[in-house]
Amino acid sequence: MLFSGCTAGDSESDDESDEKQSSLEECNKAIASAFCERGNFYSEKEEWNKAVPDYTESLKNDARNSITYGYRGRAYASLHKPELALADFSKAIEIDPNNAWLYENRADVYDDLKKYDLAIKDLDQAIRSDPKDAIAYGRRGYIWSEQKQYGKAIEDYSKAVEMEPLSAWAYDQRAQAYDAAGDHKKALKDLDKEVSLEPNNSEAFNARAWSHVQAHENEPALQDALRSVQLNSKDPDAQDTLGYVYDAFGQEQNALSAFNRAIELGTNSGDIYYHRAQVLLKTGSKDAAQKDLDQAKKLGYTAEP
């Protein structure tokens, strides 16, 4: 037990009773806080099965704590129990209907369930509750992008950039939306900004390399891909990008080496197998290419129409 001794006493006067009740409530909140803190400790370690019971014990002692419901909701979501997560977030919102963080987290669950209209509705409310919440704009932008409504996504990401001009994530997300909309020039401008803010971020160079590829700018794409691998040689995605760029230069053997390295590092990305298959076909290795295509399909890869 984290705490003991929080019990009511024998018969007493009204004043003593009120004082005792107040002391009991304080004690219960102390117990709740202790369990919640331990739940947070487990959550930080992503030990969600241990976090949930602690949050539950906390709520037994402080049943109106909206944040604890929110914490347990996130734990349930991480355990892939969306209905329980939604129940906790909804209870938390009932207690604290103006808390933007709660709406944002419930929106994440709706997004995972592909209930985009409900997710957008929650994020609209989050923004009404806190109009300066850049994260809410970013999350809504992401959901617009999932629905291929890139114009709306760019508007939301632009609001996030306006609010947090030194946050690399906002430029990165807006760049992805620009790329998807076919505006590679603006995407590269955002990625230049991201790289300037995080010059040692492998993923930023990798993203810019892909944007150069889409803009048919192979030389800068190769420079960025090499830099990404230099910063993090154990990132399968960086190796995949490098292989793709080498292939664009007609350097099949270098491309295969990069794809092989990506797969050796361990990946569940069907894209990498698909990319390697295309190079193997060029080199005449049809059987090996077919194996890669089968594996890509098994991992869920679907070629763009």
Helices and strands as residue ranges (DSSP letters): H 14-44, H 48-61, H 66-78, H 82-95, H 100-112, H 116-129, H 134-146, H 150-163, H 168-180, H 184-197, H 202-214, H 218-231, H 236-248, H 252-264, H 270-282, H 286-298
